[in-house]
């Protein structure tokens, strides 16, 4: 009986090499890691703390599942993010920033400040999420000296910020009592906020661009401050 011819073995797939600028330059090296489309927006989402893949996809309108999975894998390989399983009884996995990934906070804050003037008019096709206003608003709050959790209410929804004390001292913002790369903001209302502010998205952007100070916006009634503690008093200018 004649032998059946075995199919030729396929050559092993070569690992896909990420594109690089191949320049011995710090900016080029940084862009090798974060220059792909969607990467910095994923960082923006993870600055709010660990997120499930489905939550990331829901808050990044327009990204395909394949691209999101690819970017997350690249971020893991670059040491910007990691994936971990939640403890029982949950069987879900979450993505979170590493210390190096969280080091992109000043970059995102600077980009938000630089890009704020382009938000003068909302296009009909623009998606929006309330927590996307967190980074622009942080710049207007860096002078606060009282530490605490500030809940922000917009027409688009709610989020909360951790304000008051910067790691290493001085005025700024971090999660109180957290490590140097803890969450900067949180999704939705806070469990026990130290103060609340209610304002419109336009006022939020005006504060981010320096068109008005928080004290001015509170005095003319465009920002409402709720709460009785020290943080609320400072927000009122008392």
C-alpha positions, 0 to 999 in steps of 0.5 A, spaced: 500 500 500 503 506 498 504 511 503 500 517 504 504 523 503 504 527 509 503 535 509 509 539 509 510 542 516 508 550 516 514 554 518 513 557 525 510 564 525 515 569 527 513 574 532 510 581 530 515 586 531 512 593 533 514 599 529 519 603 531 522 610 529 529 607 530 531 613 533 536 614 539 532 619 542 527 620 548 521 622 545 522 617 539 522 612 544 516 614 548 512 614 542 514 607 540 510 605 547 505 610 546 504 613 539 499 608 537 492 610 536 488 609 542 494 608 547 493 614 551 486 614 551 486 607 554 491 610 559 486 616 561 481 610 562 486 606 567 488 613 571 481 612 574 483 605 577 483 598 574 478 596 569 475 590 566 476 589 558 468 590 557 468 597 561 474 599 557 471 597 550 464 601 553 468 607 554 472 608 548 467 609 543 469 607 536 475 602 538 474 595 535 475 589 540 481 587 536 485 593 536 483 594 544 486 587 545 492 589 541 493 595 544 492 592 551 497 587 549 502 592 547 501 596 553 503 589 558 509 588 554 511 595 554 510 595 562 505 600 562 499 596 564 498 589 567 492 584 567 490 581 574 484 576 576 480 579 581 479 574 588 474 570 589 468 569 588 469 574 582 472 570 576 473 577 572 480 580 570 482 587 570 487 591 567 491 597 571 497 601 570 503 600 573 508 605 576 511 607 569 504 607 566 501 612 571 507 616 570 504 618 564 499 622 568 503 629 567 503 628 559 495 626 559 494 633 564 498 637 559 495 634 553 488 635 556 490 643 557 493 643 550 487 640 547 481 644 551 481 650 546 479 645 541 472 644 545 469 650 544 463 647 540 461 640 541 460 636 534 454 632 533 458 626 532 462 627 539 461 621 544 462 624 551 463 621 558 463 625 565 469 622 567 473 625 561 472 632 564 476 629 570 483 631 567 482 638 565 478 639 571 484 637 575 489 643 573 484 648 576 484 644 583 491 644 584 491 649 589 487 646 594 490 645 601 485 640 604 485 633 602 479 629 601 474 626 596 471 631 591 464 629 588 463 632 581 456 632 578 455 634 571 449 634 566 453 628 563 454 624 569 458 624 575 465 622 577 470 624 583 477 626 584 482 625 590 484 632 591 489 636 596 496 632 597 501 631 592 506 625 593 512 628 596 508 634 599 505 640 596 499 642 593 496 637 588 492 631 587 493 623 589 488 618 592 489 620 600 493 614 603 494 611 596 501 609 593 504 614 589 501 611 583 494 610 586 487 612 582 487 619 580 479 619 579 474 615 580 467 613 576 461 615 578 459 618 585 463 617 591 461 613 597 463 618 602 465 624 599 468 630 603 465 635 598 461 636 592 460 641 586 455 641 581 457 645 575 456 645 567 461 642 562 462 649 559 464 652 566 468 646 567 472 647 561 472 654 562 476 653 569 481 648 565 483 653 560 484 659 566 478 663 563 475 663 570 478 661 577 474 656 581 473 662 587 470 666 581 465 661 579 463 659 586 461 666 587 457 668 581 453 662 582 456 657 576 459 652 581 455 650 587 458 647 593 455 642 597 458 639 604 460 642 611 467 640 612 474 643 611 474 641 603 467 644 602 469 651 606 476 652 602 472 651 595 467 656 597 473 661 599 471 661 606 
